[in-house]
């Protein structure tokens, strides 16, 4: 994460969450302690996983009255921090979500797809995990397309505890998601359709 120069500054040259949320939708960056930081640059493997998860989770969540969104939703995880998850969902019974601005209502589920660089891995496993836990996100999923793993963590006593690690086959018992079934072999087959060598 490297800082970029904010153009809309608060009192100490820092962005507020409201200023960050008001920035153009296509402008990248997350807010960490008032400073705009770079996001990971997703590749096709990353986006294949994101799309597959949205297609798998979307119908399951919609038919129960929940909401599912993709990666440009801005979350106000604290007064000085704003994050964007790869996939996020609110389960049935949630309050109405705001049409615009940073969302201050914790999602029930956040998914991050791990990119291959050590900095991105650390951001998802440590930095974002801490932010989401303090924010109150109950279920945190990490998907690693290179290691071929889906890790599901549940919030317990303010920190995440691993509830499941899936590598292959069909998951018919997904913690926190009754009656959801995920075919991990089908997910990895989608990723395998991409060329390994970009040349």
C-alpha positions in Angstrom: 0.0 0.0 0.0 1.5 3.3 -1.0 0.0 6.6 -0.2 -1.2 8.9 -2.9 -1.7 12.6 -2.5 -5.2 13.5 -1.4 -6.7 16.5 -3.2 -9.5 17.0 -0.7 -7.9 17.3 2.6 -9.2 17.4 6.2 -7.7 19.6 8.9 -4.3 17.8 9.0 -4.1 17.0 5.2 -6.1 13.9 5.7 -9.3 12.7 4.0 -12.4 12.1 6.0 -14.5 9.1 5.2 -17.2 11.4 3.7 -14.6 13.0 1.4 -13.4 9.6 0.4 -16.9 8.4 -0.3 -17.6 11.5 -2.4 -14.7 10.8 -4.8 -15.6 9.6 -8.3 -16.7 6.0 -8.5 -14.0 5.0 -10.9 -11.2 6.5 -8.7 -9.3 3.7 -7.0 -8.1 3.6 -3.4 -9.1 2.7 0.1 -8.9 5.0 3.1 -6.5 4.1 6.0 -6.1 6.5 8.9 -7.2 9.4 6.7 -4.8 8.6 3.8 -5.7 7.3 0.4 -3.9 4.0 -0.3 -3.6 1.9 -3.4 -5.8 -1.1 -3.9 -4.6 -4.4 -5.4 -4.7 -4.5 -9.2 -7.0 -7.5 -10.0 -6.1 -9.8 -12.8 -8.3 -12.2 -14.7 -7.9 -15.0 -12.1 -9.1 -12.7 -9.4 -12.0 -11.4 -11.5 -13.0 -15.0 -12.5 -13.3 -15.9 -8.8 -15.3 -12.8 -8.0 -17.8 -13.4 -10.8 -18.2 -17.0 -10.0 -18.9 -16.2 -6.3 -21.4 -13.5 -7.2 -23.2 -16.0 -9.5 -23.1 -18.7 -6.8 -24.1 -16.5 -3.9 -26.4 -14.1 -5.6 -29.4 -16.4 -6.2 -29.1 -18.0 -2.7 -29.1 -14.6 -1.0 -31.7 -12.9 -3.2 -34.3 -15.7 -2.6 -33.9 -15.1 1.1 -34.3 -11.4 1.0 -30.6 -10.5 1.3 -28.4 -8.3 -0.8 -25.1 -9.1 -2.6 -22.7 -6.5 -4.1 -19.3 -6.4 -5.9 -16.1 -4.6 -5.3 -16.8 -0.9 -5.6 -19.0 -0.6 -2.5 -17.3 1.7 -0.1 -17.6 0.6 3.6 -17.0 3.0 6.5 -15.3 0.5 8.7 -14.2 3.2 11.3 -14.2 7.0 11.5 -10.9 7.1 9.7 -11.0 4.0 7.5 -12.8 3.0 4.4 -12.5 -0.3 2.7 -13.8 -2.0 -0.5 -14.3 -5.8 -0.5 -14.3 -8.0 -3.5 -17.8 -9.4 -2.6 -20.1 -8.4 0.2 -23.5 -9.4 1.4 -26.2 -8.6 3.9 -28.4 -11.4 5.1 -32.2 -11.2 5.4 -33.5 -8.8 8.0 -30.9 -6.1 7.5 -32.0 -2.5 7.7 -32.3 -0.6 4.4 -29.0 0.3 2.9 -28.1 3.8 1.8 -28.4 4.6 -1.9 -25.2 6.6 -1.9 -22.1 7.3 0.2 -20.0 5.0 2.4 -22.0 2.2 4.0 -21.7 2.2 7.8 -23.8 -0.9 8.3 -21.5 -4.0 8.6 -22.2 -6.7 6.0 -22.9 -10.1 7.3 -20.4 -11.6 4.8 -17.2 -10.2 3.2 -15.1 -12.0 0.7 -11.6 -11.1 -0.4 -9.8 -12.8 -3.2 -6.1 -13.0 -2.5 -3.7 -11.7 -5.1 -0.3 -13.3 -5.5 1.9 -10.5 -4.1 3.0 -10.6 -0.4 1.7 -7.1 0.2 -1.8 -8.0 -1.1 -1.8 -11.3 1.0 -0.9 -9.3 4.1 -3.5 -6.7 3.4 -6.3 -9.3 3.2 -5.1 -11.6 5.9 -4.1 -9.1 8.5 -5.0 -5.5 7.8 -8.4 -5.9 6.3 -9.3 -8.8 8.6 -8.6 -6.6 11.6 -10.7 -3.8 10.1 -13.6 -6.1 9.3 -13.5 -7.7 12.7 -13.7 -4.3 14.5 -16.4 -3.2 12.1 -18.5 -6.3 13.1 -18.5 -8.4 9.9 -19.6 -11.8 11.1 -18.3 -14.0 8.2 -15.0 -13.4 6.4 -14.0 -15.5 3.5 -10.6 -15.6 1.9 -10.3 -17.3 -1.5 -6.8 -18.0 -2.9 -6.9 -19.0 -6.6 -3.2 -20.0 -6.6 -3.4 -22.2 -3.4 -6.9 -23.4 -4.4 -8.4 -22.7 -1.0 -11.5 -21.2 0.4 -11.1 -20.2 4.1 -14.2 -19.2 6.1 -13.7 -17.3 9.3 -16.4 -16.5 11.9 -16.2 -13.5 14.2 -16.0 -14.6 17.8 -15.1 -12.3 20.7 -13.9 -9.6 18.4 -11.6 -11.7 16.3 -11.8 -14.2 13.5 -11.8 -17.9 14.1 -11.4 -20.3 11.2 -14.6 -22.3 10.7 -13.7 -24.2 7.5 -11.0 -24.6 4.9 -12.2 -26.0 1.6 -9.9 -27.1 -1.2 -11.9 -29.2 -3.7 -15.2 -31.0 -4.2 -18.6 -29.8 -3.2 -19.2 -28.0 0.0 -22.8 -28.8 1.1 -22.4 -27.4 4.6 -21.2 -23.8 4.4 -20.9 -22.2 7.8 -23.4 -19.3 8.2 -25.1 -20.1 4.9 -27.7 -22.8 5.4 -28.7 -24.7 2.2 -25.9 -23.1 0.2 -23.8 -25.5 -1.8 -20.4 -24.5 -3.5 -18.7 -26.7 -6.0 -15.0 -25.8 -5.6 -14.0 -28.0 -8.5 -16.2 -26.0 -10.8 -14.6 -22.8 -9.5 -11.0 -24.0 -10.1 -12.1 -25.3 -13.5 -13.1 -21.7 -14.4 -9.7 -20.4 -13.3 -8.0 -23.2 -15.3 -9.6 -22.0 -18.5 -7.2 -19.0 -18.3 -3.7 -19.2 -19.8 -0.9 -19.6 -17.3 1.7 -17.7 -19.4 0.6 -14.2 -20.3 2.8 -14.3 -23.4 
